[in-house]
Amino acid sequence: MTERIQDKLGIPVEATTFHKLGLDIIKMQTDSALKLQMKMCLIGFLCRHVGTTMLKKII
């Protein structure tokens, strides 16, 4: 994809997906933000599927 865009525009560019762009921005700001988000997603998933009572016993 990058090559095709560079060929058409005649200038160097970096083509990425929107998802990768977002992850790159988060990584530039702080790696801990991504880790915190992943942890919160995991806790939310466990609360929905295991239940908060069971989760409190585990933690």
C-alpha positions as CSV (number, residue, x, y, z in Angstrom):
1,M,0.0,0.0,0.0
2,T,2.8,2.4,0.9
3,E,4.6,1.7,-2.4
4,R,1.4,2.4,-4.5
5,I,0.8,5.7,-2.7
6,Q,4.4,6.8,-3.0
7,D,4.4,6.0,-6.7
8,K,1.2,8.0,-7.3
9,L,2.3,11.0,-5.2
10,G,6.0,10.9,-6.0
11,I,6.9,11.6,-2.4
12,P,7.9,9.4,0.5
13,V,4.9,8.5,2.8
14,E,4.1,6.0,5.5
15,A,0.8,4.3,5.0
16,T,-0.8,2.6,8.0
17,T,-4.2,1.5,9.1
18,F,-6.3,3.7,11.5
19,H,-5.9,1.1,14.2
20,K,-2.1,1.1,14.0
21,L,-2.0,4.9,13.9
22,G,-4.0,5.0,17.1
23,L,-1.7,2.4,18.8
24,D,1.4,4.3,17.7
25,I,0.0,7.6,19.2
26,I,-0.8,5.8,22.5
27,K,2.7,4.3,22.6
28,M,4.3,7.7,22.0
29,Q,2.4,9.2,24.9
30,T,2.9,6.4,27.4
31,D,3.1,2.6,27.4
32,S,1.4,2.5,30.7
33,A,-1.9,3.9,29.3
34,L,-2.2,0.9,27.0
35,K,-1.4,-1.5,29.8
36,L,-4.0,0.2,32.0
37,Q,-6.7,0.1,29.2
38,M,-6.0,-3.6,28.7
39,K,-6.2,-4.3,32.4
40,M,-9.5,-2.5,32.6
41,C,-10.9,-4.4,29.6
42,L,-9.8,-7.6,31.2
43,I,-11.5,-6.7,34.5
44,G,-14.7,-5.7,32.7
45,F,-14.7,-8.9,30.8
46,L,-14.2,-11.0,33.9
47,C,-16.9,-9.0,35.8
48,R,-19.4,-9.7,33.0
49,H,-18.6,-13.4,32.5
50,V,-17.4,-14.6,36.0
51,G,-19.3,-12.1,38.1
52,T,-18.1,-9.5,40.6
53,T,-18.6,-11.7,43.6
54,M,-16.4,-14.4,42.3
55,L,-13.9,-11.9,41.0
56,K,-13.5,-10.3,44.4
57,K,-12.7,-13.7,45.9
58,I,-10.0,-14.2,43.3
59,I,-8.4,-10.8,43.7
